[in-house]
Amino acid sequence: MDAYGVPRARGSYDAALITLAPEAGEVNFVTTESATWIEYTPRPGFVGEDRFTFRLVPGNGVYPVKVEVRPPVPAPVPLRPNPAELMIRFDLDRAELTAEGRQSIERLRDVLADPRFAQWKIDLAGHTDASGAEGYNRRLSERRAEAVRDYLVDRMGVSPGRTNVAGYGRSVLLNAERPLDGANRRVRLTLRRNAHTEARPQP
């Protein structure tokens, strides 16, 4: 600071002085070893043009500055919501949702309620492990996918038209090396943008 309380700039100037203050913000001078930087901070919520002038000491010139403050740019909608995919597990030979399964589905509540994703479709692919007959397993896998759909519709207000249900039985094992493993008893829930890409969801 000099004798007049003006911030001293290092280098070729002794001080920087505001001669006309801005109407909608504050100005600070930030000095380094080799330069003086002008920092303008608008008041919260201000959008538009602001002006101020300053001079450097020593020196006779007055420097006008015009500042344009623009509104913030909204964040882009992500290509896929997060989470975009879930695995809902089931007990052996059962199609009822477990408490853990309901908690998994609830993770999507905020996403499904977000108007940005109101037109996104929900594919529900049901699966079983390798125990049981093929026909029985296919129907069981369909019932599992239907159980998830019913929870979405009844508990979360999802339109049935947004859902696509399919059962694959034991044809697509998540853990092929352990065909009876509980990880194979699942419904894969996938969010897809705009429309179903296939009549039946990918497993």
Residue frames as qw, qx, qy, qz and C-alpha x, y, z in Angstrom:
[[0.000, 0.890, 0.456, 0.000, 0.00, 0.00, 0.00],
 [0.379, 0.418, -0.065, 0.823, 1.21, 3.52, -0.66],
 [0.091, -0.059, -0.455, 0.884, 0.69, 6.54, 1.59],
 [0.460, -0.007, -0.085, -0.884, -2.86, 6.94, 0.25],
 [0.627, 0.005, 0.680, -0.380, -3.90, 3.35, 0.91],
 [0.741, 0.504, -0.205, -0.393, -3.73, 2.35, -2.75],
 [0.927, -0.127, 0.325, 0.141, -2.46, -1.18, -3.50],
 [0.030, -0.739, 0.537, 0.406, 1.05, -1.06, -4.92],
 [0.923, 0.377, 0.024, -0.068, 1.71, -2.95, -8.14],
 [0.631, -0.476, 0.455, 0.411, 5.06, -4.61, -8.48],
 [0.639, 0.359, 0.466, 0.496, 7.06, -3.86, -11.59],
 [0.311, 0.297, 0.210, 0.878, 6.79, -0.70, -13.63],
 [0.292, -0.661, -0.255, -0.643, 3.86, 0.82, -11.70],
 [0.049, 0.237, -0.647, 0.723, 3.71, 2.00, -8.11],
 [0.318, 0.228, 0.685, -0.614, -0.06, 1.70, -7.62],
 [0.086, -0.325, -0.764, -0.551, -3.41, 0.92, -9.23],
 [0.141, 0.243, 0.446, -0.849, -6.41, 3.13, -8.49],
 [0.148, 0.566, 0.789, 0.186, -10.12, 2.75, -9.33],
 [0.010, -0.056, 0.022, 0.998, -11.47, 6.05, -10.66],
 [0.620, -0.061, -0.137, -0.770, -15.03, 4.86, -11.40],
 [0.338, -0.143, 0.889, -0.274, -16.34, 1.96, -9.35],
 [0.239, -0.157, -0.841, -0.460, -18.54, -0.74, -10.94],
 [0.532, -0.259, 0.053, -0.804, -22.24, -0.71, -10.10],
 [0.914, -0.118, -0.100, -0.374, -22.79, -4.45, -9.79],
 [0.936, 0.007, -0.250, 0.247, -19.57, -5.91, -8.51],
 [0.471, -0.825, 0.232, 0.210, -16.19, -5.44, -6.93],
 [0.684, 0.644, -0.268, 0.213, -12.73, -4.97, -8.42],
 [0.681, -0.650, 0.263, 0.211, -9.46, -6.12, -6.92],
 [0.454, 0.763, -0.461, -0.001, -5.92, -5.80, -8.20],
 [0.938, -0.270, 0.182, 0.118, -3.82, -8.92, -7.91],
 [0.204, 0.868, -0.449, -0.052, -0.10, -8.28, -8.17],
 [0.969, -0.048, 0.054, 0.237, 2.69, -10.70, -8.99],
 [0.565, -0.466, 0.250, 0.633, 6.40, -10.18, -9.48],
 [0.303, -0.035, 0.545, 0.781, 5.91, -9.31, -13.14],
 [0.140, -0.382, -0.575, -0.709, 2.32, -8.16, -13.66],
 [0.271, 0.118, 0.502, -0.813, -0.83, -6.66, -12.18],
 [0.107, -0.300, -0.879, -0.354, -4.11, -8.52, -12.77],
 [0.389, -0.111, 0.114, -0.907, -7.59, -7.01, -12.54],
 [0.112, -0.209, -0.970, 0.055, -10.15, -9.27, -10.88],
 [0.426, -0.160, -0.073, -0.887, -13.85, -8.44, -11.24],
 [0.053, -0.195, -0.958, 0.204, -16.43, -10.26, -9.06],
 [0.343, -0.382, -0.361, -0.779, -20.14, -9.63, -9.79],
 [0.436, -0.179, 0.552, -0.688, -22.67, -9.58, -6.98],
 [0.261, 0.108, 0.959, -0.031, -24.68, -12.82, -6.63],
 [0.393, 0.600, 0.678, -0.159, -27.39, -13.14, -9.24],
 [0.176, 0.753, -0.118, -0.623, -26.23, -10.24, -11.42],
 [0.623, 0.262, 0.612, 0.411, -26.47, -10.78, -15.18],
 [0.311, 0.924, 0.220, 0.023, -25.69, -8.05, -17.73],
 [0.569, 0.531, -0.122, 0.616, -23.08, -5.37, -18.41],
 [0.486, -0.820, -0.117, 0.280, -21.03, -3.49, -15.86],
 [0.522, 0.688, -0.099, 0.494, -18.32, -0.84, -16.29],
 [0.547, -0.777, -0.010, 0.312, -15.46, 0.64, -14.32],
 [0.509, 0.770, -0.212, 0.322, -12.30, 2.67, -14.94],
 [0.752, -0.567, 0.029, 0.337, -8.87, 2.67, -13.36],
 [0.364, 0.866, -0.303, 0.162, -5.51, 4.34, -13.67],
 [0.887, -0.113, -0.187, 0.407, -1.97, 3.26, -12.93],
 [0.178, -0.968, 0.177, -0.026, 0.53, 5.31, -10.97],
 [0.024, 0.530, -0.090, -0.843, 2.77, 6.73, -12.33],
 [0.203, 0.275, 0.776, 0.529, 0.82, 7.48, -15.49],
 [0.220, 0.193, 0.067, -0.954, -1.75, 9.86, -16.89],
 [0.396, -0.066, -0.690, -0.602, -4.06, 7.49, -18.74],
 [0.571, -0.018, 0.545, -0.614, -7.46, 6.29, -17.49],
 [0.144, 0.106, -0.923, -0.341, -8.49, 2.83, -18.66],
 [0.687, -0.014, 0.137, -0.714, -12.20, 2.01, -19.14],
 [0.005, -0.095, 0.994, 0.049, -13.31, -1.60, -18.78],
 [0.704, -0.029, -0.102, -0.702, -16.62, -3.17, -19.85],
 [0.140, -0.149, 0.965, -0.163, -17.60, -6.48, -18.27],
 [0.675, -0.045, -0.361, -0.642, -20.36, -8.77, -19.57],
 [0.299, -0.170, 0.863, -0.370, -21.74, -11.23, -17.02],
 [0.562, 0.022, -0.602, -0.567, -23.68, -14.08, -18.62],
 [0.811, -0.303, 0.221, -0.450, -26.06, -16.53, -16.93],
 [0.375, -0.386, 0.841, 0.052, -24.56, -19.92, -16.08],
 [0.543, 0.224, -0.643, -0.492, -24.85, -22.58, -18.76],
 [0.851, -0.235, 0.248, -0.399, -27.04, -25.49, -17.59],
 [0.348, -0.376, 0.851, 0.117, -25.28, -28.81, -17.22],
 [0.507, 0.201, -0.620, -0.565, -25.93, -31.09, -20.21],
 [0.889, -0.139, 0.186, -0.395, -28.24, -34.06, -19.78],
 [0.313, -0.440, 0.828, 0.149, -26.07, -37.15, -19.46],
 [0.486, 0.209, -0.686, -0.500, -26.35, -39.74, -22.22],
 [0.634, -0.246, -0.732, -0.043, -27.14, -42.33, -19.57],
 [0.488, -0.734, 0.111, -0.460, -28.53, -41.70, -16.10],
 [0.371, 0.300, -0.789, 0.387, -26.64, -43.01, -13.12],
 [0.407, -0.210, 0.859, 0.230, -27.38, -45.74, -12.27],
 [0.530, 0.333, -0.385, -0.678, -28.45, -46.89, -15.76],
 [0.721, 0.076, -0.663, -0.188, -28.42, -50.60, -14.96],
 [0.493, -0.451, 0.564, -0.485, -29.22, -52.81, -11.96],
 [0.484, 0.043, -0.870, -0.085, -29.09, -56.48, -11.10],
 [0.622, -0.363, 0.255, -0.645, -31.93, -57.59, -8.80],
 [0.175, 0.232, -0.953, 0.083, -31.23, -60.95, -7.09],
 [0.777, -0.217, -0.147, -0.573, -33.78, -63.66, -6.26],
 [0.532, -0.356, 0.728, -0.244, -33.92, -66.62, -3.90],
 [0.030, -0.126, 0.952, 0.278, -33.83, -70.17, -5.23],
 [0.061, -0.378, -0.889, -0.251, -37.02, -71.17, -7.09],
 [0.032, -0.703, -0.527, 0.477, -38.74, -67.92, -6.03],
 [0.290, 0.533, 0.384, 0.696, -40.10, -64.97, -8.00],
 [0.297, -0.906, -0.302, 0.000, -40.93, -62.72, -5.04],
 [0.283, 0.747, -0.276, 0.535, -38.76, -59.70, -4.44],
 [0.668, -0.318, -0.467, 0.484, -36.52, -59.91, -1.40],
 [0.256, -0.910, -0.150, 0.291, -35.90, -56.95, 0.91],
 [0.445, -0.435, 0.394, 0.676, -32.50, -56.56, -0.72],
 [0.339, 0.359, 0.663, 0.562, -34.09, -56.64, -4.16],
 [0.016, -0.896, -0.437, -0.077, -36.52, -53.87, -3.23],
 [0.367, -0.788, 0.091, 0.486, -33.66, -51.77, -1.92],
 [0.463, -0.083, 0.552, 0.688, -31.84, -52.24, -5.23],
 [0.200, 0.636, 0.606, 0.434, -34.84, -51.01, -7.19],
 [0.210, -0.911, -0.293, 0.199, -35.27, -48.03, -4.87],
 [0.480, -0.390, 0.247, 0.746, -31.87, -46.79, -6.00],
 [0.236, 0.276, 0.577, 0.731, -33.60, -45.77, -9.25],
 [0.008, -0.761, -0.612, 0.213, -36.41, -43.78, -7.63],
 [0.086, -0.747, 0.021, 0.659, -34.81, -40.34, -8.10],
 [0.149, -0.208, 0.667, 0.699, -33.73, -41.15, -11.66],
 [0.070, 0.427, 0.851, 0.299, -37.17, -42.40, -12.70],
 [0.050, -0.818, -0.485, 0.305, -38.83, -39.33, -11.13],
 [0.226, -0.482, 0.229, 0.815, -36.49, -36.95, -12.99],
 [0.575, 0.686, 0.246, -0.371, -38.42, -35.30, -15.87],
 [0.162, 0.685, -0.586, -0.401, -35.28, -35.43, -18.02],
 [0.017, -0.195, 0.970, 0.147, -35.65, -39.21, -18.14],
 [0.595, 0.200, 0.436, -0.645, -39.46, -39.36, -18.41],
 [0.774, 0.452, -0.179, -0.407, -39.35, -40.92, -21.88],
 [0.113, 0.488, -0.866, -0.008, -36.61, -43.45, -21.15],
 [0.866, -0.067, -0.344, -0.356, -37.68, -47.10, -21.45],
 [0.445, -0.516, 0.677, -0.278, -36.99, -49.83, -18.91],
 [0.730, 0.224, -0.611, -0.207, -35.94, -53.28, -20.12],
 [0.615, -0.436, 0.545, -0.366, -36.38, -56.13, -17.62],
 [0.666, 0.327, -0.654, -0.148, -34.60, -59.37, -18.47],
 [0.759, -0.448, 0.339, -0.328, -35.28, -62.30, -16.11],
 [0.515, 0.440, -0.735, 0.027, -32.90, -65.22, -15.57],
 [0.882, -0.421, 0.090, -0.192, -32.57, -68.40, -13.51],
 [0.275, -0.568, 0.768, 0.110, -29.75, -70.72, -12.56],
 [0.395, 0.281, -0.780, -0.394, -29.29, -74.09, -14.29],
 [0.167, 0.091, 0.930, -0.314, -31.41, -76.14, -11.89],
 [0.501, 0.469, 0.473, -0.553, -34.89, -77.18, -13.08],
 [0.580, 0.405, 0.641, 0.298, -36.41, -77.93, -16.47],
 [0.265, 0.073, 0.301, 0.913, -36.00, -75.49, -19.33],
 [0.175, -0.583, -0.542, -0.579, -39.68, -74.65, -19.69],
 [0.516, -0.720, -0.429, 0.178, -40.16, -74.19, -15.96],
 [0.500, -0.364, -0.031, 0.785, -37.10, -71.93, -15.75],
 [0.149, 0.299, 0.378, 0.863, -38.26, -69.76, -18.61],
 [0.336, -0.718, -0.481, -0.374, -41.59, -69.13, -16.94],
 [0.603, -0.613, -0.286, 0.423, -39.86, -68.52, -13.59],
 [0.424, -0.104, 0.114, 0.893, -37.57, -65.96, -15.21],
 [0.062, -0.511, -0.444, -0.733, -40.57, -64.19, -16.73],
 [0.500, -0.738, -0.450, -0.053, -42.30, -64.07, -13.34],
 [0.575, -0.422, -0.139, 0.687, -39.19, -62.52, -11.83],
 [0.214, 0.146, 0.268, 0.928, -39.11, -59.80, -14.48],
 [0.284, -0.626, -0.516, -0.511, -42.84, -59.22, -13.95],
 [0.565, -0.638, -0.418, 0.315, -42.28, -58.87, -10.19],
 [0.396, -0.242, 0.016, 0.886, -39.81, -56.05, -10.81],
 [0.024, -0.356, -0.453, -0.817, -42.18, -54.41, -13.28],
 [0.418, -0.685, -0.567, -0.187, -45.06, -54.60, -10.80],
 [0.513, -0.543, -0.279, 0.602, -42.93, -52.94, -8.12],
 [0.250, -0.023, 0.217, 0.943, -41.99, -50.13, -10.50],
 [0.197, -0.456, -0.537, -0.682, -45.62, -49.59, -11.51],
 [0.528, -0.653, -0.532, -0.110, -47.32, -50.03, -8.13],
 [0.604, -0.603, -0.230, 0.468, -44.74, -48.52, -5.77],
 [0.396, -0.344, 0.177, 0.833, -42.90, -46.00, -7.95],
 [0.360, 0.727, 0.247, -0.531, -45.58, -44.77, -10.34],
 [0.118, -0.340, 0.685, 0.634, -43.88, -45.93, -13.54],
 [0.703, 0.355, -0.055, -0.614, -46.16, -46.23, -16.56],
 [0.823, -0.020, 0.567, 0.037, -46.44, -49.88, -17.70],
 [0.697, 0.710, 0.094, 0.035, -45.84, -48.66, -21.25],
 [0.053, 0.873, -0.484, 0.028, -42.28, -47.73, -20.31],
 [0.549, -0.421, 0.720, -0.055, -41.41, -51.33, -19.45],
 [0.725, 0.379, -0.496, -0.291, -40.39, -54.28, -21.61],
 [0.671, -0.401, 0.574, -0.245, -40.38, -57.72, -19.95],
 [0.759, 0.368, -0.509, -0.170, -38.64, -60.90, -21.13],
 [0.759, -0.471, 0.433, -0.122, -37.58, -64.18, -19.55],
 [0.461, 0.616, -0.628, -0.122, -34.47, -66.09, -20.64],
 [0.967, -0.209, -0.118, -0.082, -34.63, -69.00, -18.21],
 [0.732, -0.525, 0.316, 0.299, -31.25, -70.64, -17.81],
 [0.765, 0.552, 0.172, 0.285, -30.00, -69.79, -21.31],
 [0.323, 0.733, -0.223, 0.555, -27.77, -66.88, -20.21],
 [0.751, -0.521, -0.295, 0.277, -25.81, -67.64, -17.05],
 [0.042, -0.965, 0.208, -0.155, -23.98, -64.80, -15.38],
 [0.306, -0.617, 0.724, -0.043, -21.56, -67.29, -13.82],
 [0.833, 0.288, -0.360, -0.306, -21.26, -70.11, -16.37],
 [0.373, 0.369, -0.807, 0.270, -18.51, -71.83, -14.39],
 [0.060, 0.106, 0.832, -0.541, -20.91, -72.23, -11.45],
 [0.245, -0.291, -0.619, -0.687, -24.32, -72.81, -13.08],
 [0.464, -0.593, -0.658, -0.013, -26.11, -73.24, -9.74],
 [0.327, -0.095, -0.319, 0.885, -24.64, -70.08, -8.22],
 [0.026, 0.727, 0.576, -0.372, -27.13, -67.57, -6.80],
 [0.063, -0.491, 0.208, 0.844, -25.70, -64.80, -9.00],
 [0.016, 0.103, 0.791, 0.603, -27.49, -66.42, -11.95],
 [0.082, -0.647, -0.757, 0.030, -30.92, -65.90, -10.33],
 [0.177, -0.384, -0.059, 0.904, -31.51, -62.30, -11.31],
 [0.383, 0.816, 0.425, 0.080, -33.38, -59.66, -13.26],
 [0.443, -0.095, 0.162, 0.877, -31.25, -57.26, -15.23],
 [0.144, 0.884, 0.396, -0.204, -32.86, -53.80, -15.35],
 [0.465, -0.023, 0.296, 0.834, -31.56, -51.52, -18.09],
 [0.201, 0.793, 0.250, -0.518, -32.61, -47.96, -18.92],
 [0.492, 0.199, 0.545, 0.648, -32.68, -47.14, -22.61],
 [0.045, 0.405, 0.021, -0.913, -33.12, -43.76, -24.21],
 [0.390, 0.258, -0.279, -0.839, -36.28, -42.94, -26.20],
 [0.853, 0.127, -0.172, -0.475, -37.34, -46.43, -27.32],
 [0.832, -0.237, 0.500, 0.034, -36.73, -50.11, -26.91],
 [0.106, 0.615, -0.640, -0.449, -33.95, -51.11, -29.25],
 [0.237, 0.076, -0.935, -0.253, -35.30, -54.67, -29.64],
 [0.672, -0.359, -0.382, -0.524, -38.56, -56.52, -29.09],
 [0.856, -0.446, -0.236, 0.114, -36.78, -58.43, -26.34],
 [0.179, -0.924, 0.334, -0.041, -34.11, -56.88, -24.14],
 [0.565, 0.480, -0.640, 0.203, -30.56, -58.08, -24.30],
 [0.829, -0.435, -0.344, 0.070, -29.75, -60.48, -21.47]]
